[in-house]
Amino acid sequence: MGQGIDLVREHAPEHAALLDNFKDQLLLVLIARLGGDVTIPVAEVDATGNMLLSMSLDPEKRQFHFVLGRKQ
């Protein structure tokens, strides 16, 4: 998600700021769902280089849906 936001930043800084805030909120929600206290080894973060996160929105249910995949 970070690279996509950077591409938008020059032409639509308000949209980039909105997405940056969204990422912060998303992290808060995910940590809360995991019990509010999470420890992640550096090696696990480093190992995400070949992963992609896809996101969609279901407006009827007012829900976000995230799917973790692999880069090809």
HELIX and SHEET records of a PDB file:
HELIX    1   1 GLY A    2  ARG A    9  1                                   8    
HELIX    2   2 PRO A   13  ARG A   33  1                                  21    
HELIX    3   3 VAL A   42  ASP A   46  1                                   5    
SHEET    1   A 2 MET A  51  ASP A  58  0                                        
SHEET    2   A 2 GLN A  63  ARG A  70 -1                                        
END                                                                             
